[in-house]
Amino acid sequence: MEKNGLFSQRIRLRHLHTFVAVAQQGTLGRAAETLNLSQPALSKTLNELEQLTGTRLFERGRLGAQLTVPGEQFLTHAVKVLDALNTAGQALNRKEDASADVVRVGALPTAALGILPAAIGRFHQQQKSTSLQVATMNNTM
C-alpha cells in the first residue's frame, strides 16, 4: 500500500485536534491543558502524527513549539477537516422543521486559530438560535 493510503487509514481525529491545539497554544503544556490531556500523552500523539506524515511539523524548544513550513501547510488542511466535521455535526443536530437563521463566515487559518474562537463564543451568547458556519481558506491574492 502506498504511503498516502496508509496515512489516510491511520490518522485519527485526536491527531488533528492535538496538532491544531499545539499550533494555536504555542506550547505543548498549554495545548495539553486545553485538551485535558497529560503532556506526555499529547507529546506521544504529536509524535505519532509526525511519523504518519513522515515529516517534522513543529520545532520544539525553550520558546515553545513553532510550526515548520510543512506544519504550516498541514495546519491549513487540518483546520479545514475539523471545520467540515463540525459543520456536518451541526447539520445533523439541526431540527428538520426549524427555520433557524444561518450565518456563514469565511476566515484565514490564522484568524480561525486566533481571534475567531472568542468571537464565535460571543456570537453564540448573543444569538442563541442562529447557526454559525465557518469556512477557512488561504489568501490566494
C-alpha positions in Angstrom: 0.0 0.0 0.0 1.3 3.4 -0.8 2.3 5.9 1.9 -0.6 8.2 1.2 -3.2 5.4 1.6 -1.5 4.3 4.9 -1.7 7.9 6.2 -5.4 8.3 5.5 -6.2 4.9 7.1 -4.2 5.5 10.3 -4.8 9.2 11.0 -7.3 9.9 13.7 -9.2 13.0 14.8 -7.2 13.1 18.0 -4.1 13.6 15.9 -5.7 16.6 14.2 -7.2 18.1 17.4 -3.8 17.7 19.1 -1.9 19.3 16.2 -4.3 22.3 15.9 -4.2 22.8 19.7 -0.4 22.9 19.8 -0.4 25.3 16.8 -3.0 27.5 18.5 -1.5 27.5 22.0 2.2 27.6 21.0 3.3 25.2 23.8 2.7 21.5 24.5 1.8 22.3 28.1 -0.9 24.8 27.3 -2.3 22.6 24.5 -2.4 19.6 26.9 -4.3 21.7 29.4 -6.8 22.8 26.7 -7.4 19.2 25.6 -7.5 17.9 29.2 -4.5 15.6 28.5 -1.2 15.0 30.2 1.7 16.5 28.4 3.3 13.0 27.8 0.1 11.8 26.1 -0.1 14.9 24.0 3.6 14.5 23.0 3.0 10.9 22.1 0.1 11.8 19.9 2.1 14.5 18.2 5.0 12.1 17.6 2.6 9.6 16.1 1.3 12.3 13.7 4.8 13.2 12.7 5.6 9.6 12.0 2.4 9.3 9.9 3.2 12.4 7.9 6.9 11.5 7.6 8.0 15.0 8.5 8.6 17.2 11.4 5.6 19.5 11.9 7.0 21.6 14.9 10.3 22.8 16.0 10.3 22.3 19.8 12.4 24.5 22.0 12.5 26.6 25.1 10.2 29.1 23.5 7.5 26.5 22.8 6.5 24.8 19.6 7.0 26.6 16.3 5.4 25.3 13.1 7.7 24.2 10.4 6.9 25.1 6.7 5.3 21.6 6.2 3.5 22.2 9.6 2.0 25.5 8.3 0.8 23.7 5.1 -0.7 20.8 7.1 -2.4 23.3 9.5 -4.5 24.7 6.7 -5.8 21.2 5.8 -6.3 20.1 9.4 -8.4 23.1 10.2 -10.5 22.5 7.0 -11.1 18.9 8.0 -12.2 19.8 11.6 -14.4 22.7 10.2 -16.1 20.3 7.8 -16.7 17.7 10.6 -18.1 20.5 12.8 -20.4 21.7 10.0 -21.6 18.2 9.4 -22.3 17.7 13.1 -24.3 20.9 13.2 -26.3 19.9 10.2 -27.2 16.6 11.8 -28.2 18.3 15.0 -30.5 20.8 13.4 -34.2 20.1 13.7 -35.7 19.5 10.4 -38.7 21.7 11.0 -36.7 24.6 12.5 -36.2 27.6 10.3 -33.1 28.8 12.1 -31.1 31.6 10.7 -27.6 30.7 9.4 -24.6 33.0 9.3 -21.7 31.9 7.1 -18.2 33.3 7.9 -15.0 33.0 5.9 -11.7 33.3 7.6 -8.0 32.8 7.0 -6.5 29.9 9.0 -4.6 32.4 11.3 -7.8 34.2 12.2 -9.6 30.9 12.7 -7.0 29.9 15.3 -6.5 33.4 16.8 -9.4 35.7 17.2 -12.3 33.7 15.8 -12.9 31.3 18.7 -13.6 34.2 21.1 -15.7 35.9 18.5 -17.8 32.8 17.9 -18.3 32.4 21.7 -19.6 35.9 22.0 -21.8 35.4 18.9 -23.4 32.3 20.4 -24.1 34.1 23.7 -26.0 36.8 21.9 -27.6 34.8 19.1 -28.5 31.5 20.6 -31.0 30.5 17.9 -28.7 31.4 15.0 -26.4 28.7 13.5 -22.8 29.8 12.6 -20.8 28.1 9.8 -17.1 28.9 9.5 -15.1 28.2 6.4 -11.3 28.7 6.3 -9.3 29.2 3.2 -5.9 30.5 2.2 -5.4 34.0 0.9 -4.6 33.4 -2.7 -4.1 37.1 -3.7 
